[in-house]
């Protein structure tokens, strides 16, 4: 099936596949920007109704400014693409970038 502009629709995927795909995207895009990529950790939680998934990208405090970028543009772009991937599947995707200092132990 081809829609307007000749684009083929993305087939519906499972929530687990969405989590894997968006998680891989987040790590692939962010790790090259970090001073300490080995400290990057991705934490994932999904809602009970399976309509929302939250990604928490935990990085070194030194790396926070690198991911936020000038006026928040880098973080905004990263979040926008992740959100768009979720919307294509009818799911809400939330991405938070936090310092390892802020994580509850």
Backbone as CSV, one residue per row, in Angstrom:
resi,resn,N_x,N_y,N_z,CA_x,CA_y,CA_z,C_x,C_y,C_z
1,UNK,0.841,-1.174,0.000,0.000,0.000,0.000,0.890,1.242,0.000
2,UNK,0.632,2.157,-0.905,1.418,3.380,-1.002,0.489,4.562,-0.762
3,UNK,0.916,5.471,0.081,0.124,6.653,0.405,0.590,7.832,-0.430
4,UNK,-0.044,8.968,-0.212,0.311,10.204,-0.889,1.815,10.413,-0.817
5,UNK,2.412,10.962,-1.802,3.837,11.237,-1.927,4.651,9.965,-2.148
6,UNK,4.006,8.835,-2.394,4.725,7.608,-2.687,5.380,6.966,-1.484
7,UNK,4.976,7.340,-0.277,5.576,6.779,0.919,4.838,5.523,1.360
8,UNK,5.577,4.506,1.715,4.996,3.286,2.222,4.829,3.436,3.732
9,UNK,3.641,3.138,4.273,3.450,3.294,5.715,4.319,2.316,6.499
10,UNK,4.713,2.728,7.687,5.494,1.871,8.571,4.535,0.854,9.184
11,UNK,4.858,-0.432,9.100,3.959,-1.419,9.690,3.948,-1.298,11.214
12,UNK,2.828,-1.676,11.819,2.711,-1.624,13.272,3.717,-2.597,13.885
13,UNK,4.420,-2.157,14.910,5.386,-3.010,15.593,4.984,-3.132,17.057
14,UNK,5.548,-4.104,17.730,5.231,-4.312,19.141,5.903,-3.235,19.988
15,UNK,5.395,-3.081,21.204,5.993,-2.122,22.132,7.455,-2.481,22.391
16,UNK,7.757,-3.759,22.538,9.143,-4.187,22.789,10.048,-3.782,21.632
17,UNK,9.586,-3.946,20.414,10.373,-3.573,19.238,10.564,-2.049,19.197
18,UNK,9.528,-1.295,19.564,9.642,0.161,19.619,10.700,0.560,20.652
19,UNK,10.665,-0.077,21.810,11.642,0.221,22.864,13.055,-0.083,22.373
20,UNK,13.241,-1.220,21.736,14.561,-1.584,21.212,15.032,-0.594,20.159
21,UNK,14.147,-0.226,19.252,14.498,0.669,18.152,14.839,2.071,18.652
22,UNK,13.992,2.640,19.497,14.232,3.986,20.018,15.454,3.975,20.946
23,UNK,15.600,2.936,21.744,16.775,2.834,22.616,18.070,2.794,21.823
24,UNK,18.090,2.011,20.759,19.281,1.926,19.897,19.553,3.286,19.250
25,UNK,18.499,3.951,18.789,18.644,5.292,18.214,19.265,6.248,19.230
26,UNK,18.720,6.277,20.454,19.212,7.212,21.475,20.694,6.994,21.766
27,UNK,21.093,5.749,21.910,22.502,5.469,22.214,23.401,5.750,21.008
28,UNK,22.934,5.423,19.819,23.724,5.659,18.604,23.965,7.146,18.374
29,UNK,22.955,7.955,18.621,23.051,9.391,18.375,23.818,10.110,19.486
30,UNK,23.632,9.688,20.719,24.206,10.457,21.830,25.626,10.064,22.203
31,UNK,25.978,8.802,22.131,27.310,8.382,22.588,28.465,9.112,21.904
32,UNK,28.411,9.373,20.596,29.525,10.103,19.976,29.672,11.548,20.489
33,UNK,28.634,12.087,21.099,28.684,13.456,21.606,29.294,13.544,23.008
34,UNK,29.431,12.412,23.674,29.815,12.397,25.079,31.325,12.313,25.301
35,UNK,31.788,12.938,26.378,33.180,12.798,26.809,33.383,11.442,27.473
36,UNK,32.324,10.956,28.154,32.391,9.702,28.904,31.281,8.747,28.446
37,UNK,31.353,8.255,27.199,30.274,7.400,26.685,30.126,6.093,27.465
38,UNK,31.195,5.636,28.079,31.127,4.388,28.848,30.241,4.525,30.091
39,UNK,29.980,5.752,30.506,29.129,5.982,31.675,27.655,6.169,31.312
40,UNK,27.352,6.233,30.032,25.964,6.426,29.602,25.136,5.184,29.910
41,UNK,23.953,5.418,30.426,23.047,4.326,30.776,21.635,4.721,30.351
42,UNK,20.941,3.791,29.750,19.576,4.037,29.307,18.624,3.232,30.181
43,UNK,17.704,3.929,30.827,16.695,3.282,31.668,15.338,3.462,31.004
44,UNK,14.560,2.394,31.012,13.291,2.400,30.293,12.163,1.965,31.223
45,UNK,11.043,2.663,31.145,9.834,2.281,31.876,8.648,2.510,30.948
46,UNK,7.697,1.586,31.001,6.498,1.776,30.189,5.271,1.820,31.077
47,UNK,4.255,2.477,30.580,3.017,2.622,31.342,2.294,1.279,31.425
48,UNK,1.433,1.172,32.408,0.678,-0.069,32.614,-0.210,-0.401,31.418
49,UNK,-0.707,0.622,30.734,-1.580,0.377,29.580,-0.800,0.229,28.267
50,UNK,0.514,0.267,28.344,1.407,0.077,27.187,1.231,1.124,26.092
51,UNK,0.781,2.321,26.463,0.630,3.402,25.488,1.734,4.438,25.587
52,UNK,2.582,4.328,26.615,3.642,5.308,26.815,4.901,4.610,27.298
53,UNK,6.025,5.096,26.800,7.317,4.590,27.254,8.197,5.786,27.594
54,UNK,8.906,5.681,28.718,9.784,6.762,29.171,11.227,6.259,29.149
55,UNK,12.065,7.007,28.465,13.496,6.723,28.421,14.209,7.753,29.278
56,UNK,15.061,7.292,30.156,15.911,8.182,30.948,17.346,7.890,30.547
57,UNK,17.964,8.858,29.902,19.353,8.735,29.498,20.198,9.343,30.608
58,UNK,20.897,8.495,31.344,21.703,8.921,32.481,23.149,9.034,32.013
59,UNK,23.715,10.237,32.168,25.084,10.482,31.706,25.888,11.204,32.789
60,UNK,27.174,11.259,32.576,28.077,11.961,33.481,27.681,13.442,33.558
61,UNK,27.852,14.072,34.722,27.533,15.507,34.830,28.286,16.361,33.803
62,UNK,29.489,15.939,33.427,30.273,16.680,32.423,29.628,16.628,31.041
63,UNK,28.824,15.615,30.806,28.230,15.420,29.482,26.878,16.107,29.296
64,UNK,26.271,16.537,30.372,24.952,17.181,30.264,24.973,18.375,29.300
65,UNK,25.921,19.319,29.433,25.918,20.459,28.495,26.099,20.037,27.037
66,UNK,26.830,18.952,26.811,27.047,18.484,25.438,25.754,17.962,24.816
67,UNK,24.919,17.318,25.615,23.656,16.793,25.094,22.560,17.842,25.032
68,UNK,22.611,18.815,25.909,21.607,19.881,25.871,21.853,20.751,24.646
69,UNK,23.105,21.087,24.408,23.446,21.875,23.234,23.112,23.340,23.397
70,UNK,23.393,24.110,22.366,23.146,25.549,22.367,21.645,25.806,22.427
71,UNK,21.208,26.477,23.448,19.788,26.812,23.657,18.883,25.580,23.680
72,UNK,19.436,24.436,24.021,18.630,23.221,24.107,18.307,22.577,22.774
73,UNK,18.940,23.034,21.717,18.605,22.552,20.374,18.956,21.075,20.171
74,UNK,20.083,20.626,20.686,20.483,19.228,20.514,19.497,18.304,21.221
75,UNK,19.202,18.599,22.479,18.259,17.777,23.244,16.880,17.785,22.589
76,UNK,16.465,18.930,22.107,15.161,19.044,21.462,15.083,18.174,20.209
77,UNK,16.140,18.172,19.422,16.160,17.359,18.204,16.131,15.870,18.538
78,UNK,16.900,15.465,19.535,16.931,14.070,19.959,15.546,13.635,20.421
79,UNK,14.913,14.458,21.242,13.574,14.138,21.757,12.530,14.101,20.641
80,UNK,12.611,15.051,19.720,11.630,15.128,18.634,11.626,13.879,17.767
81,UNK,12.799,13.379,17.434,12.874,12.179,16.597,12.363,10.948,17.340
82,UNK,12.683,10.843,18.629,12.187,9.719,19.425,10.665,9.792,19.543
83,UNK,10.156,10.980,19.775,8.709,11.187,19.894,8.005,10.828,18.584
84,UNK,8.586,11.231,17.470,7.995,10.935,16.166,7.935,9.432,15.910
85,UNK,8.959,8.714,16.306,8.957,7.255,16.137,7.813,6.629,16.922
86,UNK,7.587,7.126,18.124,6.474,6.623,18.930,5.127,6.964,18.339
87,UNK,4.982,8.187,17.867,3.710,8.626,17.297,3.332,7.803,16.068
88,UNK,4.322,7.392,15.296,4.059,6.549,14.122,3.398,5.243,14.534
89,UNK,3.654,4.822,15.768,3.099,3.569,16.278,1.930,3.798,17.234
90,UNK,1.499,5.046,17.360,0.393,5.356,18.246,0.775,5.308,19.717
91,UNK,2.063,5.486,20.003,2.571,5.439,21.373,3.203,6.774,21.733
92,UNK,3.192,7.087,23.009,3.835,8.305,23.501,5.230,7.942,23.984
93,UNK,6.226,8.687,23.516,7.617,8.475,23.923,8.117,9.741,24.600
94,UNK,8.684,9.565,25.790,9.240,10.674,26.558,10.718,10.378,26.797
95,UNK,11.564,11.365,26.538,13.007,11.207,26.760,13.470,12.261,27.746
96,UNK,14.094,11.819,28.811,14.707,12.726,29.784,16.200,12.473,29.784
97,UNK,16.963,13.543,29.795,18.417,13.460,29.900,18.784,13.938,31.280
98,UNK,19.380,13.050,32.075,19.691,13.427,33.448,21.124,13.060,33.811
99,UNK,21.634,13.792,34.782,22.983,13.563,35.283,22.984,12.366,36.221
100,UNK,24.067,11.639,36.229,24.195,10.510,37.149,24.127,10.984,38.606
101,UNK,24.407,12.266,38.851,24.285,12.824,40.197,22.828,12.915,40.652
102,UNK,21.894,12.966,39.706,20.479,13.142,40.018,19.738,11.821,40.220
103,UNK,20.383,10.718,39.885,19.719,9.414,39.926,19.546,8.956,41.369
104,UNK,18.336,8.490,41.661,18.075,7.921,43.003,18.724,6.556,43.075
105,UNK,19.507,6.359,44.059,20.184,5.058,44.232,19.330,4.096,44.987
